[in-house]
Amino acid sequence: MTSTLAISSRLYEETVPGGGHTSFILRRGQLLCVTDLEGGGNVSLMLLNADERSERLNLPDTLKGQHTFRLTAGHCLYSDMGRVLAAIVADTCGWHDCAGGLLNAAETREKYGEGRYQELRNGFYRNGVENMLVELGKWNLGLEDLLMTVNLFSKVTVDAAGSFHFTPGNSRAGDHVELYAPMNTLVVLTALQHPMDPRPVYAPGPVRLEWFRPESDGVTASCRALCPENARAFHNTERFFL
């Protein structure tokens, strides 16, 4: 997969298997491309300020500030300090969910069965909460730090009565989203099925991660221009590095 950016340098690539998890610091000025390799995938994503980890992703502010319920190209992911943890500069999927959350161990057993390590070895059934806690622990963070997650590649709508509805097949094989980091951003993620995915079989799909360095932060122009709130959030972010 080549980044949609016309001018960029490719730094690194890795694949997260279905059910897998990882965490890393996306450095200021870097871009992360996340690709759904098989279609129908889901990536649960947390973001924190890598330099001040008490600053975290705030999804209510993210949605309210940009007058939206879904995330796609042009949107930003706000911190609870009104700064931009990541900007969505490209997206072929068109809808990423902010309401579905994560499956815990009990919910995973109820939905998919026992799936124990003793019988399945590395194919055992993982759950989103424990996967995220494993990664948070690597950064001296714990359960109290497990807050809001974005579910990349998943679409959840709300009807007039306020009920949530999951849309199967929202993402196709090869769909990708590109996240630009205007600050040093701690990324914590797991590749697991969405909690509302109706499929009764445990079969999380793999995703590819690619790191790029764009020539400049001009790639965020569409995000800055989307609404005045985004422009202010970028200003707050740049001020943090003065």
C-alpha atoms as a printed R data frame, in Angstrom:
    type eleno elety resid chain resno       x       y      z
1   ATOM     1    CA   MET     A     1   0.000   0.000  0.000
2   ATOM     2    CA   THR     A     2   1.315   3.456 -0.918
3   ATOM     3    CA   SER     A     3   0.204   6.503  1.034
4   ATOM     4    CA   THR     A     4  -2.255   8.749 -0.778
5   ATOM     5    CA   LEU     A     5   0.085  11.626 -0.060
6   ATOM     6    CA   ALA     A     6   1.923  12.723 -3.176
7   ATOM     7    CA   ILE     A     7   5.182  13.511 -1.396
8   ATOM     8    CA   SER     A     8   6.229  11.478  1.631
9   ATOM     9    CA   SER     A     9   8.921   9.119  2.838
10  ATOM    10    CA   ARG     A    10   7.984   5.653  4.052
11  ATOM    11    CA   LEU     A    11   9.546   4.772  7.391
12  ATOM    12    CA   TYR     A    12   8.280   1.380  8.534
13  ATOM    13    CA   GLU     A    13   5.593  -1.287  8.140
14  ATOM    14    CA   GLU     A    14   4.151  -4.073 10.251
15  ATOM    15    CA   THR     A    15   1.038  -6.267 10.336
16  ATOM    16    CA   VAL     A    16  -1.127  -6.721 13.418
17  ATOM    17    CA   PRO     A    17  -2.822 -10.152 13.237
18  ATOM    18    CA   GLY     A    18  -6.511 -10.520 14.000
19  ATOM    19    CA   GLY     A    19  -6.867 -10.467 17.780
20  ATOM    20    CA   GLY     A    20  -3.482  -8.782 18.144
21  ATOM    21    CA   HIS     A    21  -2.566  -5.536 19.862
22  ATOM    22    CA   THR     A    22   0.273  -3.028 19.863
23  ATOM    23    CA   SER     A    23   1.268   0.435 21.073
24  ATOM    24    CA   PHE     A    24   3.834   3.038 20.026
25  ATOM    25    CA   ILE     A    25   4.557   6.746 19.884
26  ATOM    26    CA   LEU     A    26   3.601   8.356 16.588
27  ATOM    27    CA   ARG     A    27   6.102  11.202 16.480
28  ATOM    28    CA   ARG     A    28   5.138  14.781 15.737
29  ATOM    29    CA   GLY     A    29   5.072  15.215 11.966
30  ATOM    30    CA   GLN     A    30   4.613  11.512 11.209
31  ATOM    31    CA   LEU     A    31   1.652   9.882  9.512
32  ATOM    32    CA   LEU     A    32   0.189   6.449 10.256
33  ATOM    33    CA   CYS     A    33  -1.704   4.544  7.565
34  ATOM    34    CA   VAL     A    34  -3.978   1.767  8.899
35  ATOM    35    CA   THR     A    35  -5.253  -0.717  6.285
36  ATOM    36    CA   ASP     A    36  -8.010  -3.309  6.652
37  ATOM    37    CA   LEU     A    37  -6.424  -6.239  4.809
38  ATOM    38    CA   GLU     A    38  -9.408  -8.587  4.446
39  ATOM    39    CA   GLY     A    39 -12.460  -6.342  4.767
40  ATOM    40    CA   GLY     A    40 -14.995  -6.208  7.580
41  ATOM    41    CA   GLY     A    41 -12.233  -5.400 10.057
42  ATOM    42    CA   ASN     A    42 -12.212  -3.262 13.168
43  ATOM    43    CA   VAL     A    43  -9.413  -1.505 15.018
44  ATOM    44    CA   SER     A    44 -10.113  -0.135 18.494
45  ATOM    45    CA   LEU     A    45  -7.850   2.864 19.032
46  ATOM    46    CA   MET     A    46  -6.819   4.969 22.031
47  ATOM    47    CA   LEU     A    47  -4.706   8.144 21.834
48  ATOM    48    CA   LEU     A    48  -2.783  10.019 24.533
49  ATOM    49    CA   ASN     A    49  -0.276  12.868 24.613
50  ATOM    50    CA   ALA     A    50   3.010  10.964 24.808
51  ATOM    51    CA   ASP     A    51   4.722  13.846 26.658
52  ATOM    52    CA   GLU     A    52   1.922  14.474 29.194
53  ATOM    53    CA   ARG     A    53  -0.031  11.237 29.499
54  ATOM    54    CA   SER     A    54  -2.763  12.721 31.651
55  ATOM    55    CA   GLU     A    55  -3.969  14.327 28.390
56  ATOM    56    CA   ARG     A    56  -6.166  11.853 26.512
57  ATOM    57    CA   LEU     A    57  -8.575  11.484 23.638
58  ATOM    58    CA   ASN     A    58 -11.937  13.127 24.342
59  ATOM    59    CA   LEU     A    59 -14.585  11.766 21.978
60  ATOM    60    CA   PRO     A    60 -17.527  13.905 23.199
61  ATOM    61    CA   ASP     A    61 -15.507  17.051 22.479
62  ATOM    62    CA   THR     A    62 -14.287  15.558 19.183
63  ATOM    63    CA   LEU     A    63 -17.825  14.965 17.951
64  ATOM    64    CA   LYS     A    64 -19.429  18.065 19.435
65  ATOM    65    CA   GLY     A    65 -16.709  20.412 18.196
66  ATOM    66    CA   GLN     A    66 -17.002  19.144 14.627
67  ATOM    67    CA   HIS     A    67 -20.805  18.742 14.623
68  ATOM    68    CA   THR     A    68 -20.693  15.071 13.645
69  ATOM    69    CA   PHE     A    69 -21.396  11.555 14.908
70  ATOM    70    CA   ARG     A    70 -18.974   9.828 12.542
71  ATOM    71    CA   LEU     A    71 -15.310  10.376 11.778
72  ATOM    72    CA   THR     A    72 -13.780  10.515  8.307
73  ATOM    73    CA   ALA     A    73 -11.267  12.552  6.287
74  ATOM    74    CA   GLY     A    74 -11.067  16.176  7.427
75  ATOM    75    CA   HIS     A    75 -11.904  15.417 11.050
76  ATOM    76    CA   CYS     A    76  -9.554  15.689 14.003
77  ATOM    77    CA   LEU     A    77  -9.277  13.661 17.191
78  ATOM    78    CA   TYR     A    78  -9.319  16.156 20.079
79  ATOM    79    CA   SER     A    79  -7.693  15.746 23.466
80  ATOM    80    CA   ASP     A    80  -9.341  16.825 26.709
81  ATOM    81    CA   MET     A    81  -7.092  19.910 26.542
82  ATOM    82    CA   GLY     A    82  -8.527  21.094 23.239
83  ATOM    83    CA   ARG     A    83  -5.515  19.982 21.191
84  ATOM    84    CA   VAL     A    84  -5.233  17.699 18.169
85  ATOM    85    CA   LEU     A    85  -3.880  14.237 18.948
86  ATOM    86    CA   ALA     A    86  -4.330  13.135 15.327
87  ATOM    87    CA   ALA     A    87  -5.858  14.480 12.125
88  ATOM    88    CA   ILE     A    88  -7.597  12.220  9.606
89  ATOM    89    CA   VAL     A    89  -6.023  13.380  6.350
90  ATOM    90    CA   ALA     A    90  -7.238  10.534  4.098
91  ATOM    91    CA   ASP     A    91  -9.918   7.862  4.353
92  ATOM    92    CA   THR     A    92 -11.337   5.379  1.841
93  ATOM    93    CA   CYS     A    93 -13.845   3.872  4.273
94  ATOM    94    CA   GLY     A    94 -15.942   6.945  5.056
95  ATOM    95    CA   TRP     A    95 -17.216   6.140  8.547
96  ATOM    96    CA   HIS     A    96 -15.451   5.310 11.809
97  ATOM    97    CA   ASP     A    97 -17.397   4.669 15.009
98  ATOM    98    CA   CYS     A    98 -17.001   6.551 18.287
99  ATOM    99    CA   ALA     A    99 -19.777   4.960 20.355
100 ATOM   100    CA   GLY     A   100 -19.334   1.178 20.374
101 ATOM   101    CA   GLY     A   101 -16.520   0.769 22.881
102 ATOM   102    CA   LEU     A   102 -14.799  -2.551 23.618
103 ATOM   103    CA   LEU     A   103 -15.790  -6.128 24.411
104 ATOM   104    CA   ASN     A   104 -14.715  -7.361 27.837
105 ATOM   105    CA   ALA     A   105 -13.908 -10.970 28.781
106 ATOM   106    CA   ALA     A   106 -17.418 -11.917 29.947
107 ATOM   107    CA   GLU     A   107 -19.052 -10.462 26.849
108 ATOM   108    CA   THR     A   108 -16.571 -12.268 24.601
109 ATOM   109    CA   ARG     A   109 -17.329 -15.621 26.266
110 ATOM   110    CA   GLU     A   110 -21.074 -15.006 26.005
111 ATOM   111    CA   LYS     A   111 -20.882 -14.064 22.342
112 ATOM   112    CA   TYR     A   112 -18.245 -16.470 20.992
113 ATOM   113    CA   GLY     A   113 -17.832 -19.229 23.556
114 ATOM   114    CA   GLU     A   114 -14.950 -20.187 25.826
115 ATOM   115    CA   GLY     A   115 -12.057 -20.194 23.321
116 ATOM   116    CA   ARG     A   116  -9.421 -21.072 25.887
117 ATOM   117    CA   TYR     A   117  -5.644 -20.998 25.451
118 ATOM   118    CA   GLN     A   118  -5.444 -24.596 26.703
119 ATOM   119    CA   GLU     A   119  -7.176 -25.865 23.563
120 ATOM   120    CA   LEU     A   120  -6.487 -23.119 20.999
121 ATOM   121    CA   ARG     A   121  -3.026 -21.943 22.044
122 ATOM   122    CA   ASN     A   122  -2.293 -18.594 20.310
123 ATOM   123    CA   GLY     A   123  -5.669 -18.749 18.597
124 ATOM   124    CA   PHE     A   124  -7.508 -18.284 21.910
125 ATOM   125    CA   TYR     A   125 -10.302 -15.722 22.085
126 ATOM   126    CA   ARG     A   126  -8.977 -12.361 23.150
127 ATOM   127    CA   ASN     A   127 -11.051  -9.412 24.292
128 ATOM   128    CA   GLY     A   128 -10.638  -5.700 23.792
129 ATOM   129    CA   VAL     A   129 -10.361  -4.623 27.427
130 ATOM   130    CA   GLU     A   130  -7.571  -7.053 28.301
131 ATOM   131    CA   ASN     A   131  -5.700  -6.387 25.042
132 ATOM   132    CA   MET     A   132  -5.706  -2.654 25.717
133 ATOM   133    CA   LEU     A   133  -4.654  -3.149 29.335
134 ATOM   134    CA   VAL     A   134  -1.669  -5.249 28.233
135 ATOM   135    CA   GLU     A   135  -0.507  -2.388 26.045
136 ATOM   136    CA   LEU     A   136  -1.254   0.351 28.583
137 ATOM   137    CA   GLY     A   137   0.807  -1.541 31.147
138 ATOM   138    CA   LYS     A   138   3.871  -1.164 28.936
139 ATOM   139    CA   TRP     A   139   3.623   2.604 29.495
140 ATOM   140    CA   ASN     A   140   2.978   2.407 33.266
141 ATOM   141    CA   LEU     A   141  -0.746   2.971 32.733
142 ATOM   142    CA   GLY     A   142  -3.632   0.859 34.015
143 ATOM   143    CA   LEU     A   143  -7.371   0.294 34.211
144 ATOM   144    CA   GLU     A   144  -8.073   3.838 35.362
145 ATOM   145    CA   ASP     A   145  -6.449   5.052 32.131
146 ATOM   146    CA   LEU     A   146  -8.637   2.934 29.838
147 ATOM   147    CA   LEU     A   147 -11.073   5.519 28.559
148 ATOM   148    CA   MET     A   148 -12.634   6.199 25.163
149 ATOM   149    CA   THR     A   149 -11.824   4.344 21.962
150 ATOM   150    CA   VAL     A   150 -12.449   4.949 18.282
151 ATOM   151    CA   ASN     A   151 -13.451   1.883 16.264
152 ATOM   152    CA   LEU     A   152 -11.802   2.334 12.882
153 ATOM   153    CA   PHE     A   153 -13.584   0.803  9.867
154 ATOM   154    CA   SER     A   154 -16.872   0.271 11.747
155 ATOM   155    CA   LYS     A   155 -20.151   2.111 11.139
156 ATOM   156    CA   VAL     A   156 -22.780   2.580 13.841
157 ATOM   157    CA   THR     A   157 -25.840   4.729 13.204
158 ATOM   158    CA   VAL     A   158 -28.548   6.029 15.536
159 ATOM   159    CA   ASP     A   159 -32.245   5.972 14.683
160 ATOM   160    CA   ALA     A   160 -34.934   8.459 15.721
161 ATOM   161    CA   ALA     A   161 -35.592   6.483 18.908
162 ATOM   162    CA   GLY     A   162 -31.949   6.682 19.954
163 ATOM   163    CA   SER     A   163 -31.093   3.029 19.243
164 ATOM   164    CA   PHE     A   164 -27.695   2.086 17.826
165 ATOM   165    CA   HIS     A   165 -27.416   0.015 14.641
166 ATOM   166    CA   PHE     A   166 -24.260  -1.685 13.349
167 ATOM   167    CA   THR     A   167 -23.701  -1.734  9.570
168 ATOM   168    CA   PRO     A   168 -22.024  -4.985  8.416
169 ATOM   169    CA   GLY     A   169 -19.467  -4.774  5.614
170 ATOM   170    CA   ASN     A   170 -18.683  -1.089  6.079
171 ATOM   171    CA   SER     A   171 -15.021  -1.667  5.229
172 ATOM   172    CA   ARG     A   172 -13.708  -3.511  2.169
173 ATOM   173    CA   ALA     A   173 -10.343  -5.234  1.753
174 ATOM   174    CA   GLY     A   174  -7.735  -2.535  1.191
175 ATOM   175    CA   ASP     A   175  -9.681   0.314  2.786
176 ATOM   176    CA   HIS     A   176  -7.385   2.552  4.782
177 ATOM   177    CA   VAL     A   177  -7.301   5.626  6.971
178 ATOM   178    CA   GLU     A   178  -4.339   7.996  7.403
179 ATOM   179    CA   LEU     A   179  -3.696   9.732 10.726
180 ATOM   180    CA   TYR     A   180  -1.279  12.675 10.948
181 ATOM   181    CA   ALA     A   181   0.212  13.500 14.355
182 ATOM   182    CA   PRO     A   182   0.774  17.209 15.105
183 ATOM   183    CA   MET     A   183   2.123  16.197 18.526
184 ATOM   184    CA   ASN     A   184   3.937  13.165 19.937
185 ATOM   185    CA   THR     A   185   0.964  10.839 20.269
186 ATOM   186    CA   LEU     A   186   0.865   7.562 22.167
187 ATOM   187    CA   VAL     A   187  -1.202   5.143 20.083
188 ATOM   188    CA   VAL     A   188  -2.724   2.044 21.707
189 ATOM   189    CA   LEU     A   189  -4.751  -0.306 19.522
190 ATOM   190    CA   THR     A   190  -6.164  -3.781 19.079
191 ATOM   191    CA   ALA     A   191  -7.510  -5.520 15.962
192 ATOM   192    CA   LEU     A   192 -10.712  -7.146 17.230
193 ATOM   193    CA   GLN     A   193 -14.302  -7.380 16.077
194 ATOM   194    CA   HIS     A   194 -16.625  -4.536 17.013
195 ATOM   195    CA   PRO     A   195 -18.806  -5.284 20.069
196 ATOM   196    CA   MET     A   196 -21.948  -4.879 17.931
197 ATOM   197    CA   ASP     A   197 -20.724  -7.024 15.025
198 ATOM   198    CA   PRO     A   198 -23.513  -9.597 14.558
199 ATOM   199    CA   ARG     A   199 -21.258 -12.374 13.258
200 ATOM   200    CA   PRO     A   200 -21.439 -15.256 15.775
201 ATOM   201    CA   VAL     A   201 -17.947 -16.547 14.982
202 ATOM   202    CA   TYR     A   202 -14.760 -15.162 16.547
203 ATOM   203    CA   ALA     A   203 -12.785 -14.142 13.462
204 ATOM   204    CA   PRO     A   204 -11.001 -10.791 13.867
205 ATOM   205    CA   GLY     A   205  -9.150  -9.631 10.763
206 ATOM   206    CA   PRO     A   206  -5.537  -8.418 10.400
207 ATOM   207    CA   VAL     A   207  -4.512  -4.830  9.702
208 ATOM   208    CA   ARG     A   208  -1.368  -3.306  8.250
209 ATOM   209    CA   LEU     A   209   0.332  -0.324  9.846
210 ATOM   210    CA   GLU     A   210   2.605   1.929  7.805
211 ATOM   211    CA   TRP     A   211   4.553   4.957  8.982
212 ATOM   212    CA   PHE     A   212   5.282   7.909  6.681
213 ATOM   213    CA   ARG     A   213   6.856  11.326  7.033
214 ATOM   214    CA   PRO     A   214   5.121  13.904  4.827
215 ATOM   215    CA   GLU     A   215   7.169  16.753  3.454
216 ATOM   216    CA   SER     A   216   5.200  19.262  5.569
217 ATOM   217    CA   ASP     A   217   2.115  19.629  7.745
218 ATOM   218    CA   GLY     A   218   0.304  20.980  4.692
219 ATOM   219    CA   VAL     A   219  -1.419  17.606  4.588
220 ATOM   220    CA   THR     A   220  -3.687  18.907  7.381
221 ATOM   221    CA   ALA     A   221  -5.055  21.801  5.302
222 ATOM   222    CA   SER     A   222  -8.471  20.188  4.809
223 ATOM   223    CA   CYS     A   223  -8.726  19.427  8.536
224 ATOM   224    CA   ARG     A   224  -7.812  22.990  9.533
225 ATOM   225    CA   ALA     A   225 -10.366  24.414  7.104
226 ATOM   226    CA   LEU     A   226 -13.235  22.099  8.087
227 ATOM   227    CA   CYS     A   227 -14.494  24.290 10.927
228 ATOM   228    CA   PRO     A   228 -13.259  27.091 13.235
229 ATOM   229    CA   GLU     A   229 -12.987  24.606 16.124
230 ATOM   230    CA   ASN     A   230 -10.335  22.638 14.245
231 ATOM   231    CA   ALA     A   231  -8.317  25.761 13.520
232 ATOM   232    CA   ARG     A   232  -8.352  26.630 17.239
233 ATOM   233    CA   ALA     A   233  -7.376  23.070 18.205
234 ATOM   234    CA   PHE     A   234  -4.361  23.210 15.865
235 ATOM   235    CA   HIS     A   235  -3.430  26.604 17.334
236 ATOM   236    CA   ASN     A   236  -3.569  25.128 20.845
237 ATOM   237    CA   THR     A   237  -1.385  22.226 19.703
238 ATOM   238    CA   GLU     A   238   1.249  24.445 18.107
239 ATOM   239    CA   ARG     A   239   1.313  26.654 21.206
240 ATOM   240    CA   PHE     A   240   2.162  23.568 23.303
241 ATOM   241    CA   PHE     A   241   5.493  23.291 21.426
242 ATOM   242    CA   LEU     A   242   6.591  26.927 21.689
